[in-house]
Amino acid sequence: MDIRVKTLAAPPFNLPSNITDLLANEQAAANVLTVNSIQNPLQKMAVREAFAWSLRNLWIFYVVISALCVVATVFIKKRVLTREHVETKTGVRINPESPPLP
């Protein structure tokens, strides 16, 4: 959205700085309803298209990540877990004079 805010502030849209400040940085997702307060239909459509463009890019990114995860599942090997239990002693000796743990 940061890329598009610069375009929205310039002609032909000329969005006021108070609205572009709300749409910049990480605040864009929190200020989605700001679009409804814009009176000029050209500006309103430009902001909606900027949001759509941003969401499209996120959607493409997450689809690619999901596809990579699906491909990665091909390389998961089947492993049979054993029923044998091995006890492991961990920790720090409380008494320094006590013998070391085996």
C-alpha positions in Angstrom: 0.0 0.0 0.0 3.0 2.3 0.6 3.8 2.3 -3.0 0.3 3.3 -4.1 -0.1 6.0 -1.4 2.6 8.1 -3.2 0.5 7.9 -6.4 -2.7 8.8 -4.6 -1.2 12.0 -3.2 -0.1 13.2 -6.6 -2.2 14.5 -9.5 -4.8 13.5 -10.8 -6.1 12.1 -7.5 -4.6 14.7 -5.0 -5.7 13.0 -1.8 -5.3 15.2 1.2 -2.4 14.4 3.5 -4.6 13.4 6.4 -6.0 10.5 4.4 -2.7 9.5 2.9 -1.2 9.4 6.4 -4.0 7.0 7.5 -3.3 4.7 4.5 0.5 4.7 4.8 2.8 2.3 6.7 1.2 -0.5 8.8 -2.0 1.7 9.4 -3.6 0.8 6.0 -5.3 -2.4 7.2 -6.7 -0.6 10.3 -8.1 2.3 8.3 -10.0 0.4 5.6 -13.2 2.2 6.5 -11.5 5.6 5.8 -12.5 4.9 2.1 -16.1 5.6 3.0 -15.3 9.1 4.2 -13.9 10.2 0.8 -16.5 12.2 -1.0 -14.8 12.5 -4.5 -15.8 9.4 -6.5 -12.5 9.4 -8.5 -10.5 9.5 -5.3 -12.6 6.8 -3.7 -12.2 4.5 -6.7 -8.4 5.1 -6.7 -8.1 4.2 -3.0 -10.2 1.0 -3.5 -8.1 0.0 -6.5 -4.9 0.6 -4.4 -6.3 -1.7 -1.6 -7.3 -4.3 -4.2 -3.8 -4.2 -5.8 -2.2 -4.6 -2.3 -4.4 -7.6 -1.5 -3.8 -9.1 -4.9 0.0 -9.1 -4.2 -0.5 -10.7 -0.8 -2.8 -13.3 -2.2 -0.2 -14.2 -4.9 2.5 -14.5 -2.2 0.5 -16.8 0.0 -0.6 -19.0 -2.9 3.1 -19.5 -3.9 4.0 -20.3 -0.3 1.1 -22.8 -0.1 2.2 -24.4 -3.3 5.7 -24.8 -2.0 4.4 -26.4 1.2 2.3 -28.9 -0.9 5.4 -29.8 -3.0 7.5 -30.1 0.3 5.0 -32.8 1.5 6.2 -35.1 -1.3 9.6 -35.3 0.5 8.2 -36.3 3.9 9.2 -40.0 4.6 7.1 -42.4 6.5 8.6 -43.3 9.9 7.4 -45.9 12.3 7.8 -44.9 15.9 9.2 -47.4 18.3 7.5 -48.3 21.6 10.8 -48.5 23.4 11.2 -45.9 26.1 14.7 -44.5 26.9 15.0 -42.5 30.1 17.3 -39.5 29.9 18.6 -37.8 33.0 19.0 -34.0 32.6 19.6 -31.2 35.0 22.2 -29.7 37.3 23.6 -31.4 40.4 22.3 -29.6 43.5 25.0 -30.9 45.8 28.5 -30.5 44.3 29.8 -33.3 46.5 27.3 -35.8 45.1 28.6 -38.2 42.5 28.0 -37.3 38.8 24.9 -38.7 37.1 25.5 -41.7 34.9 
